[in-house]
Amino acid sequence: MAIVVNMPRLSDTMEEGVVAQWLKNIGDSIEEGDILAEIETDKATMEFESFNEGTLLHIGVQEGESAPVDTLLAIIGDKGEDISGLLNGSTALQETKVEETKTEEAPKKAEAVEPVANTEEVKTVTTSTGRIFASPLAKKIANDKGINLADLSGSGDNGRITKKDVENYTPTQATQESSTSTPTVAKFIATGEENSEEIKNSQMRKAIAKSLGNSKFSAPDFSLNIEVNMDTAMVSRKTINAIPDVKVSFNDMVVKACAMALAKHPQVNTSWTDNNTIFHSHIHVGVAVAVDDGLLVPVIKHTNQLSLTQIGTSVRDLAGKARNKKITPAEMQGSTFTVSNLGMFGIDNFTSIINQPNSAILSVGAIVEKPVVKNGQIVIGNTMNLTLTCDHRTVDGAVGAQFLQTLKTYLENPVTMLA
């Protein structure tokens, strides 16, 4: 019996999804757990797996197209099954019947795949019209880097070019010379020629713009800065990491210190509503992670109850999931405070926009070696700038300042975080 697969709701705020890439074709056999497609939500591009088995009989949303949540995405059933009744009864489907789609798909496969002799590499899929099959993200990255997709070999199904293929591509001298005829933004900039190109905003970029716009324009925010001496923290981290199978970063230390400071200053661990200020009994610290198309904030649940090594393991695990599109909506929900660290990019000082419904966000700069005054003498020290951005509706200046003082104490005396 045929089963209708609808566009899934992959995040709590998702209203529609974009099919970034189909990983299965019409006529393919589907097993439970197989990845059907990559779906671009308002928070990330995520893999969507099948909960059913059978044959993929119909694709209702083509690559690059969007559809509302709970509208028809695909149909899975028995091979050769008549699904005309399902097609005619759905307003979300194209008028093309599945039999016609199958007829179109078959010659594509036949003409697309070229025989390859004495090699394991699969030739890039093209059609008689010259179209190159590549995921939308792969096309965008290739355009940004000035790479001609025709020079790549795809590792995806039937030779489809994926993001990984573009990122790992190293052009030869011949392809570098031949690619000079391809007009891309990068080449126009290099030559000084005037040109503009429009690239469709992704669901994630739209969501980021909406969320940060709402935060910036609705919350009366202010920022506080403090400089932290990191000499002792650097020695402590070196000692901790000398233990076999233990790896703690400075960011892990900041996250731990924030969680402990939040426990002492519950006013910062709040959320504002029109009628109430919500004091959270739990401390869930979100850690901003940069991904290809924006920013994700995985959440470390009950951060104050975790050790430094547990926090480090959790951050690395969730950051890896975010970058590899394996993170789940549940792992990005429920933060009560957020940490954003750009120190690894050499940024000394910056101010973040509050990640609502949090009341505050901490911006972490790089550790900088510079002259400092210690015991009346100028010596070389290592300092780090922290900036706390607060929602003035819930956090007053004195409260934010006291929080930063506590945070500074923990970071300058890491042994207090081990108690």
C-alpha positions in Angstrom: 0.0 0.0 0.0 1.4 3.4 -1.0 2.4 5.8 1.8 2.4 9.6 1.5 5.6 11.1 3.0 4.9 14.8 4.0 7.4 17.6 4.4 8.6 17.1 8.0 8.7 19.7 10.7 12.4 19.5 11.6 12.5 22.5 14.0 10.0 24.1 16.3 9.8 27.2 14.2 9.9 25.6 10.8 7.0 26.6 8.5 8.3 25.4 5.2 11.3 23.4 3.9 13.5 23.5 0.8 14.7 20.3 -0.8 18.4 20.9 -1.0 19.2 17.5 -2.6 17.4 14.3 -3.3 19.6 11.3 -2.4 17.1 8.8 -3.9 15.6 8.7 -7.4 12.2 7.6 -8.5 12.2 3.8 -8.9 14.9 3.3 -6.2 14.3 0.7 -3.5 13.9 2.3 0.0 14.8 0.7 3.3 13.7 2.0 6.6 16.4 4.4 7.8 17.6 5.3 4.3 18.3 9.0 3.8 15.8 10.3 1.3 16.8 13.9 1.0 18.6 16.9 2.5 16.0 19.3 3.7 16.9 23.0 4.3 15.0 24.3 7.3 15.1 27.7 9.0 17.9 26.5 11.3 20.0 24.0 9.3 20.2 21.7 6.3 19.3 18.3 7.7 19.2 14.8 6.4 15.7 13.3 6.3 15.4 9.6 6.7 12.6 7.3 5.7 10.5 5.6 8.3 9.0 3.3 5.6 10.3 0.8 3.1 9.3 0.1 -0.5 9.9 1.9 -3.8 10.1 5.6 -4.3 7.2 6.2 -6.7 6.9 9.9 -6.7 8.8 13.1 -5.9 6.5 16.0 -5.1 9.1 18.7 -4.5 12.0 19.2 -6.8 15.5 20.2 -5.7 15.7 23.9 -4.9 11.9 24.2 -4.4 10.1 24.8 -1.2 6.9 23.4 0.3 4.9 24.0 3.6 5.3 21.6 6.4 2.9 18.6 6.2 2.4 18.9 2.4 3.3 16.0 0.1 7.0 15.4 -0.3 7.1 12.0 -1.8 5.2 8.7 -2.2 6.6 5.3 -1.3 4.9 2.0 -2.1 5.1 -1.2 -4.0 6.8 -1.2 -7.4 4.4 -0.5 -10.2 1.6 0.4 -7.8 -1.1 2.8 -9.1 -1.0 6.0 -7.1 -3.1 8.2 -9.4 -5.7 8.5 -6.7 -3.2 10.0 -4.3 -1.8 12.3 -6.9 -5.3 13.6 -7.9 -6.3 14.1 -4.3 -3.3 16.3 -3.3 -3.2 20.0 -3.9 0.6 20.1 -3.2 1.5 17.8 -6.2 2.5 18.8 -9.7 0.0 17.8 -12.4 2.5 15.4 -13.9 1.5 11.9 -13.2 4.0 9.4 -11.8 4.0 7.4 -15.0 5.1 10.4 -17.0 7.8 11.2 -14.4 9.2 7.7 -14.6 9.4 8.1 -18.4 11.3 11.3 -18.0 13.6 9.9 -15.4 14.7 6.8 -17.3 16.3 8.5 -20.3 18.1 10.9 -17.9 19.8 8.0 -16.2 20.6 6.4 -19.5 22.2 9.5 -21.1 23.7 10.9 -17.9 26.1 8.2 -16.8 29.0 7.7 -19.1 31.0 4.4 -19.0 34.3 4.8 -17.1 37.2 2.5 -18.0 40.0 1.5 -15.6 39.0 3.9 -12.9 36.8 4.0 -9.8 35.9 7.6 -10.3 32.4 8.4 -11.5 31.9 10.9 -14.2 29.9 14.0 -13.4 26.2 13.6 -14.4 25.2 15.8 -17.4 22.2 15.7 -19.8 22.0 16.2 -23.5 21.1 19.9 -22.8 24.4 20.3 -20.9 22.9 20.6 -17.5 25.2 19.5 -14.7 23.7 17.7 -11.7 24.9 19.2 -8.4 23.3 20.1 -5.1 22.2 23.7 -4.7 24.8 24.2 -1.9 27.6 22.7 -4.1 26.6 25.2 -6.9 26.7 28.1 -4.5 30.1 27.2 -3.1 31.5 26.5 -6.6 30.2 29.9 -7.8 31.8 31.7 -4.7 35.1 30.0 -5.3 35.1 30.5 -9.1 35.1 26.8 -9.8 33.6 25.4 -13.1 31.4 22.5 -12.1 32.2 20.8 -15.5 35.7 20.2 -14.2 34.5 18.2 -11.2 33.7 14.6 -10.8 30.7 13.9 -8.5 30.7 11.3 -5.7 27.0 11.4 -5.2 24.3 9.2 -6.6 24.8 8.7 -10.3 27.7 11.2 -10.3 25.9 14.1 -8.7 28.3 16.8 -7.4 28.1 17.4 -3.7 29.4 20.1 -1.3 32.3 17.7 -0.4 33.3 17.4 -4.0 33.6 21.2 -4.4 35.4 21.7 -1.1 38.0 19.0 -1.9 38.5 20.1 -5.5 42.1 21.1 -6.5 42.2 22.6 -10.0 45.0 21.6 -12.3 46.9 24.1 -14.4 44.8 23.2 -17.4 41.5 23.7 -15.7 42.7 26.9 -14.1 43.5 28.3 -17.6 40.2 27.0 -19.1 38.1 28.4 -16.3 39.1 32.0 -17.0 36.3 32.1 -19.6 33.7 31.4 -16.9 32.2 34.7 -15.6 31.8 34.4 -11.8 31.6 37.1 -9.1 35.1 36.2 -7.9 36.6 36.7 -11.4 34.7 39.9 -11.9 36.2 41.3 -8.7 39.7 40.1 -9.7 39.5 41.8 -13.1 37.7 44.9 -11.8 34.8 44.3 -14.2 31.4 45.5 -12.9 28.9 42.8 -12.3 26.2 41.8 -9.7 24.7 38.5 -9.0 21.6 37.6 -6.9 21.7 34.4 -4.8 18.5 33.2 -3.2 18.5 33.5 0.5 18.4 30.2 2.3 15.8 29.3 4.9 18.5 29.5 7.5 19.6 33.0 6.5 16.0 34.1 6.5 15.4 32.7 10.0 18.7 34.3 11.2 17.7 37.7 9.8 14.2 37.5 11.3 15.4 36.3 14.7 18.2 38.8 15.1 16.1 41.6 13.7 13.4 40.9 16.3 16.0 40.7 19.0 17.8 43.9 18.1 14.7 46.0 17.4 12.6 44.8 20.4 15.1 44.4 23.3 16.6 47.5 24.8 20.1 46.1 25.1 23.3 47.4 26.6 26.9 45.9 26.8 29.5 45.6 29.5 33.2 44.8 29.0 35.7 43.3 31.2 39.3 42.1 30.8 40.4 38.8 32.3 43.9 37.7 33.2 44.3 34.3 31.6 47.8 33.4 32.9 46.6 30.9 35.5 43.9 29.5 33.2 46.6 28.7 30.6 48.7 26.8 33.1 45.7 25.0 34.5 44.5 24.0 31.0 48.0 22.6 30.2 48.0 20.6 33.4 44.5 19.2 32.7 45.2 18.3 29.1 48.3 16.4 30.2 46.0 13.7 31.5 45.6 10.9 28.9 42.4 11.1 26.8 41.4 14.5 28.3 41.0 17.6 26.1 39.7 20.9 27.5 39.6 24.1 25.5 39.5 27.7 26.8 36.0 27.9 25.5 35.0 24.9 27.6 36.4 26.8 30.6 34.4 29.9 29.7 31.2 27.8 29.3 31.7 26.2 32.7 32.5 29.5 34.4 29.3 31.0 32.9 27.2 28.2 34.2 28.6 28.6 37.7 28.2 32.4 37.6 24.6 32.0 36.4 23.8 29.9 39.5 25.0 32.8 41.7 23.2 35.4 39.6 19.8 33.9 38.7 18.5 37.3 37.4 20.8 36.8 34.3 19.3 33.3 33.7 15.9 34.7 32.8 13.5 35.3 29.9 11.2 38.3 29.4 7.5 38.1 28.5 5.0 40.9 28.3 3.5 40.0 31.7 6.2 38.1 33.5 9.9 37.5 33.9 10.6 33.8 33.8 13.4 32.6 36.2 14.8 29.3 35.0 15.7 26.8 37.6 17.8 25.0 35.0 21.0 26.3 33.4 21.3 25.4 29.7 24.1 27.2 27.9 24.0 27.6 24.2 27.3 27.6 22.2 27.2 29.5 18.9 28.7 27.4 16.1 29.5 28.7 12.6 28.3 26.5 9.7 28.4 26.9 6.0 25.3 28.9 5.6 25.0 30.7 9.0 25.0 30.1 12.7 23.6 27.3 14.8 23.4 27.3 18.7 23.6 23.8 20.1 22.6 23.7 23.8 24.5 22.1 26.6 21.8 20.9 29.0 22.3 21.3 32.8 25.7 22.8 32.1 26.3 23.7 35.8 26.1 20.0 36.7 28.8 19.0 34.2 32.5 18.8 34.7 35.0 20.6 32.4 35.7 17.4 30.5 32.0 16.6 30.1 31.4 20.1 28.8 34.2 19.7 26.3 33.0 16.4 25.1 29.4 17.7 24.7 30.5 20.8 22.8 32.7 18.9 20.4 30.0 16.3 19.8 27.2 18.9 19.1 29.5 21.2 17.1 30.4 18.2 14.9 26.8 17.2 14.5 25.9 20.8 13.5 28.6 21.0 10.8 27.7 17.6 9.5 24.0 18.2 9.4 23.3 15.5 12.0 22.1 17.7 14.8 18.4 17.4 15.9 16.0 20.3 16.7 15.9 19.1 20.4 19.7 19.7 20.6 19.2 23.3 19.6 16.3 24.2 21.9 16.0 25.4 25.5 19.0 27.6 26.0 18.9 30.1 28.9 22.2 31.8 28.1 24.5 31.9 25.1 28.3 32.0 24.6 29.7 33.3 21.2 33.5 32.9 20.8 35.4 34.5 17.9 38.8 34.3 19.6 39.9 31.6 17.3 39.6 34.1 14.4 41.9 36.6 16.1 39.0 38.9 17.1 40.0 40.7 20.4 36.6 42.4 21.2 33.1 42.3 19.7 29.4 42.6 20.7 26.8 39.9 20.0 23.1 40.3 19.5 21.0 38.5 22.2 19.8 35.1 21.3 16.2 35.5 22.5 14.4 34.4 24.7 17.7 34.6 26.6 18.4 37.7 28.7 22.1 37.9 27.9 24.9 36.7 25.6 28.6 36.6 26.3 31.1 37.5 23.5 34.5 36.0 24.0 37.6 37.5 22.3 41.1 36.1 21.7 43.7 35.6 24.4 46.3 38.4 23.7 49.8 38.6 25.0 50.6 42.2 26.1 52.2 44.4 28.8 50.2 44.4 32.0 50.7 45.9 35.4 51.3 43.4 38.2 52.3 44.3 41.7 53.3 47.8 40.5 55.5 46.4 37.7 55.0 46.2 34.0 55.2 42.6 32.9 54.1 40.5 29.9 50.7 38.9 30.6 47.9 37.1 28.7 44.5 38.8 28.8 41.0 38.1 27.2 38.2 40.5 26.7 34.6 39.5 27.5 31.5 41.5 26.5 28.2 40.8 28.1 25.2 42.0 26.1 22.1 42.3 28.3 18.4 42.8 27.9 17.7 45.8 30.1 14.1 44.7 30.7 15.4 41.8 32.8 19.1 42.6 33.6 20.2 46.0 35.1 23.7 47.3 34.8 24.7 46.4 38.3 23.4 42.8 37.9 25.4 42.4 34.7 28.5 43.9 36.3 28.3 41.6 39.3 27.8 38.6 37.0 31.0 39.6 35.1 33.0 40.0 38.3 32.0 36.5 39.4 32.8 35.1 35.9 36.2 36.8 36.1 37.0 35.3 39.5 36.3 31.8 38.2 38.4 32.2 35.0 41.3 33.7 36.9 41.2 30.9 39.5 40.2 27.8 37.5 40.7 25.6 40.6 37.5 27.0 42.0 35.6 25.4 39.1 36.8 22.0 40.1 35.3 22.0 43.5 
